[in-house]
Amino acid sequence: MIFENYIQGLLDVYKGWRGRRFVQGVLNDNRAVFTSFGGNIYLSDIVNNCINRIATEIGKIDVCSVVKAGSSIAVQNDDITRLFRFRPNPLQTTKDFLEACVWLQRKTMHCFIFPQWEDVKSTNGLTYRRYTALYPLNPASAELGRDETGRWMVKFYWRDGGTDVLPYDQVVHLKWRRGKNLIMGGGNDYGHADTRDAQKAVETLDKLMQGLPLSIEAGLKLNGVFTSKTKLDADKLRAARDEFEDRILTSKAGIAAVDVAGDFTPIQSHQAVIPDTTMRFVKDIIRNRYGVSAAVLDGDYNDAQHAAFYQNCIEDFINEFEQAMTACLFSQREQDVGHRVRCYYNKVEYYDTANKMQLAQIARDTGLMTLNQIADMFGIEPFEGGDRRLQSLNYVNTELVDKYQLDAKGVNANAESKEPDESGK
């Protein structure tokens, strides 16, 4: 609540926008209410474990500001890179910030990020933005529409009953899944999370987990009925029963001798056995919703399984995060000259030793990596003189290939056309 109040105070700088009214909505369903009907699947451990697995991996991404000119990419030491280096805002580290974005996106279908900046005038008289913080927002709902000037605006409804209206192009909006409303996103046609199938699977899994202990407990309670053929009063019958139970408990051979005539009728109890295929089917419905396999969820995966996890979950987030952040944080002119927000995710650390050795050999021969970078792949500390690149002499720069071939042909041609001198040499 303190965090939301802090954000509420930051939004006071946009009080001028609060009086704007919507004159045109997006389609007929321009409001996304971040609730899930029919139950809350996020109370399930397997659902939260899937989201946490994705969030943990995305929390390892390095985010920075770059300038791309053709095939050349140069990292900029500007305020955006500085914020993502350690703390995008005073309350969160970069890892916390990225994980919070994933949790909001996966649970509410939307993640809004509010960039805080101050206007700075340069020496040449131009004004530019200096970003001071980035905050993930957690509204109760959001509505998208136009103001009286035709500008796209987003209206936030907060859980304390307050509202705020901001220009849509000044807020980063990450979406997950699509319904009828393609602009606002969301799982169903009204911007809500569509959890119908997942809800059924979660309820079925919960019943299975509750039923197993009851079945085991019931199977251990009553194993048979002893019927006495002698007429006894209640006290003597109770004493005979207790004596019969004591004989069973103290019997080592499994045979009990009784001095009361009667019959023992065993009760056939069968404990419920749930096939592995059934459990796997129910869990797969939940895991498939988030693109997380059983191997990845258990942390026991190989290179191929991690590559599939990257393509299903990590790569999609990186693409949307880069595009949304670039469109919001940079002006059109800055985008035209190559300013971008880039995410770098180290996939090499998930390779096994054999693949790392093969990559290290390629990197050494081609000069792709420094010696310290290769050492870091194997967990070896950097050493003095390790910041140099090696390259095999069997490779040549592509720009020098033609020159090399022409020079070689020229030498051969001169050697063949060289006439002997007077001495015959």
N, C-alpha and C positions, 0 to 999 in steps of 0.2 A: 504494500500500500504506500510505503514511503517512496518507493521508486516511481509509482504512478503519479503521486503528488509532485514529485520533482519534475517529471516530464510535463505535468500540467502547468507548472510555473514557467517552464521554458517556452511553452506555446503562447504565453502572454505576449511575446514579441510580435505575434501575428494577430493582435486584436483587431487590426484594420480589416481582416478578412472575415471576422465573425459575423458582421452584419450582412454579408452577401447571402443572397437567397438563390435557390435552385429554380430555374425556369424550364429546364428540360432534363429528364432523366435518361438513363441508358436502357433502352428497350422498355419492358414493363416491370422488370425485376432488378432494379438498380441498387438494392440494399442487401448486404450480406450480413446475416446474423450468425455469429460464431457460436452456435450451439448444435448439439447432435440430438435428434429426437429418437425416442424409443429406447433410451438407455445410454449409459456412458461407457464406451468400450475402453476408455483410457484409464479405467480402474483395473484393467487386466495387466498382469505382469508381462505376458508375452508381447502385448501391444507396445507397452512402454519400453521393453527390451529392444524391440525392433527399431523404434524411433531413436533410442539412446545409442544403438550401434551406428546408425547413420550420423547422428549428431557428433559422436565421438570422433569419427573419421573426418568429418568436415571441419571439426575444430582444429585439425592438424594442417589446414591449408594456410599458405603464406599469401597475403594480399598486399599489393603494392600498386603504385601509380607509375605508368610507363608512357613513353612516347614511341609510337611505331611509325617508322618511315621505310616503306617498302618491306624488305626482309629483315631490317635492322630494328631491334627493340632495345631501348635504353631506359633503365629504371631511374625514376626521378626521386630526389630527396626532398619532396615537398611535404605539405601538411597532411595529405592523404596517406602517404607512405608512413609518415611519422605516427599517425593515429593507429594504423593497423600493425605497427611494429610491436606494440605492447598493450596499449589501452585505447580503444576507440572512444570510450567515455570514462569519467572518473569512477564509475561503479563497476565496470566490467573489464576483464582482460580480453584480448583478441579471441582466445579460445572460448571464453564464456559468451562473448557476443555472437560468434558464429553458431555455437550450439543453441543459443536462445532463438536465433533466426530459424533454425531447423525445427525446433520444437513448435514454434508458432506456426510455421508453414505446414507441418504435418498434422497438427491438431486442429487448427482453425481454417485451413486451406489458404490462409493469407498471412503475409508478414510485411508490415509497414515499418520502414526505417526513416527516422526523422533526422536530417543533417542540420546541425547547429553551426552557424557561421557568422562572421563579422565582415563588414565591408571595409576594405583597405584601399587607400589611394596611393598609387605608385609615384615615383619621381617624375614620370612623364605625364602625370595627370589622369591616367586611366584608373578606373576602379575595378577591383577584382575581389573574389571571395576568399577569405581565409577560414578554412573549416577548423572548428575547435572540438567537436564531438559528434558522435553518431549514436543514436538511441533506437533500439527496437521498441515499437509501440504495441500495446496490448489492449485495444478498445473492445467494448462489448459488441459493437457492430460498426459498419462503415457504409456510406452511401455515396455514390458517384453521380455527378450531374454537372450542368453548366450554370454559370452565373449570368447576370443580366448583360454582361459584355460578350458572352459566348465562350469564356474561358472554362476549361475543364477544372472542376473542383472536387475535393473529397471531404465529406463531412463525417467526423468521428463522434460516436456516441460512447461516452465513458460510463463505467460501472457506477460512478457516484451520481449519475444523472446529468452531468454536464455534457456540452457539445463543443466542437471546434471545427472550423472550416478552413482548409488549406488548399492552395493551388496543387493540383494533382502532379504537375511536373516538378514540384519541389519536395516530393516525398518518394522514396524508393518503395516499390510495390512488388513483392515476390509472391507468385501464385503457385498453387498445386492443384492439378486436375481441372477439368472444365465441365460445365453443364450447359444449359440453354443460353445462359448469359456468358458469352465468351469474353466480355470485357472484364467483369469482376472476378470471373473464375469460380471455383468452388466445385464440390463433387456432384451436387444435384442441380435442379433447375432454378433453385432459389438462393444459391450461394452458400448453402449449408454443406456440412460434411456428410456424404452419402455413406453411411455405415451399416446398411441393412444386412448385407451378407456377412460382414465382419461381426456384427452383433449376434447373429445366429450362431456363428462359430464360437464366439466367446462364451455364450450361454451354454452351448453344448459341452464345451471343454470344462466349464465350471461344474456342470452336473456330473460329468465323469469323475472329476477330482473329488467332489463331495460324496459320490456314491461308493467309491473304492474303500475308503476307511469304514463306512457303515457296513459294507459287505463282509469285510474282514472281521470286524467286531462281532457281527451277527453269527458268523461261522464258528466263533470260539465260545459262544455262550452256552448252547444246549446241544448235546451230542446224542441224547437218548432219553427214554422214559422207562422208569422201573415201576411195574404194576405189582402191588402186593396182593397175594391171595388170602391173606389172613386179615380178619376184621380187627382193626386196632383203633383206639381212640386217637384224637388229634395229637396229643403229646407223645404217645408211643410211636405214632407214624412219623412225626417230625424227628424223633430220636433215631428211628430206623433209617430215615433218609440221610441224616447227618453221618450215621455210622457207615452207610453205603458209600457216601462221598469220600469219607476218610480212608476207607479201604482202597478206593480207586486211586486216590492221591498217593498213598504209601505203597502201592503195588509196583514192584519192579518188573514183573513179567507181563503186566497188562491183564492179569486175571485176578478178580476179586471174589472172595468166599463170603457168603452171607448166610445167616441163620434164619432168615425170614423167607418163607416160600413166596415166589413171585416170578414175573416175566420181565425181561429187559428188551425193549424195542428200540433199536438204533434209529436215529434220524439222519437221513442222507442230506447233508448240506453241501451246496456247491457255491464256491466263491466266484464272484464275477471276474472274468478274464477278458480284458479289452485287447483285441488284436492290435499289433503295432501299426498295421495299415490304416486302421480307423483313427488312431491317435495322430498319425502322420498326416492323414487327409484333413483332419480338423485344424491342425496347426498350420498346414500349408495354405489354407484359405486366408489365415491371418498374415502369414509371412509374405505371401504373394502380393498382398495389398501394398506392402512397403518395399518389395523387391529385395528382401533379405532372405538368403537361403539358410538352411539349418546349419550348414558348415560355418558360415560367416557368423551366425548368431552364437554358436558354441565356441568360436575362436579357433576352430580346427580346420583351416582351409589352405588350399594350395594356390599356386600362381594363377591358374585358370579360373578358379572359383573367385578369387579376389578381383580378377579382371572383369568378370561378369558383374560383380557387386559394384565396381567402379562405374561401369557403363550404365547400370540401372539406376544408381542413386547419386553418386558423387559427381559424375560428369554433367548430368542434367542441372544440378544445383549450381555448379561452376558457371555453366553457360548463361543461366538466367541471372545469376548474381553479377557477373561481369557486365552484361548488357544493361541491366537495370541501374547499377551504380554508375556506369559511364554516362548513361543518358541523363541522370539526375545531377551528378556532381560537376560535369563539364558543360560549358556552353557549346553552342553549335560551332562557333569558330574554333574552340579548343579541340573539339572532336574532328574537325576538318584537317587540322594540322597533326593529328595522330595521337592525341591524349586518350588514354584508356586506363581502366582498372583491370588488372590481371590477377588471376589466382594461380598459384603454383602448388601442385600436390605431388609429393615425392612417392612415386610408385615403386622405385627401385628397392626400398627397404623391405618390401614384401616378397622379393625374389628369394628363392632358395640359394644355397651356396654355389651350386653348379652354375646357375644362371648369372649370379653375380660375378663369378670368375670369367665367364664368357663375355659379359659386358665390360669388365675391367680390361680384358685383352683388346677388345675393339676400341675402347676409349684410349688406351695407351697407344695403339698403332695409329689412330687417326688424330690424336691430340684433342679429343673431345672433352676430356676431364683432366684436372691437375692430379698430381700424385696424392695430395692431401684429400681431394674429393674421392679418389678411389679408396684410400685408407678409411675414410669415414663410412663407406659402404660396409666395411667389415668390422666396424666398431673400434678402429685403431686411432689413437690420438694423433693429431697433426704434428709434424716434425719440421725442423728447420730445413729450409730448402725444398720443401714439398709443394710449394705454390708454383711449380713450373710444369709445363706440358711437354710430354714426349711425343714424337711422331716417327713412324717407320720411314726409312728412306725409300721404301718400295712404293710410296704414295707421293703424288705430285699435285700441286695446286691446279685446279681446272683452268684457271686463267693462263697458266704457263704451258699447258699441254700442246697447243698449236705451235707456240714458239719453240718448244723443245723438239717437236717433230720436224719443223722446218730447218732448225739448226742442224739436226742430225742428217737430214737429207742433203743439206748444203755441204756439209763436211764430206759426205760420201761422193757427192757429185764432183767436188773439187779434187778429191783423191783420184777419181777415175779419169778426169780430164787433164790431169797434170802430165805434161809431156816431159820425156827424159832430156836432160841437158846434153851438151856436146860429148861429155865423157860417157854418155849412155846411162847415167844414173837418173 
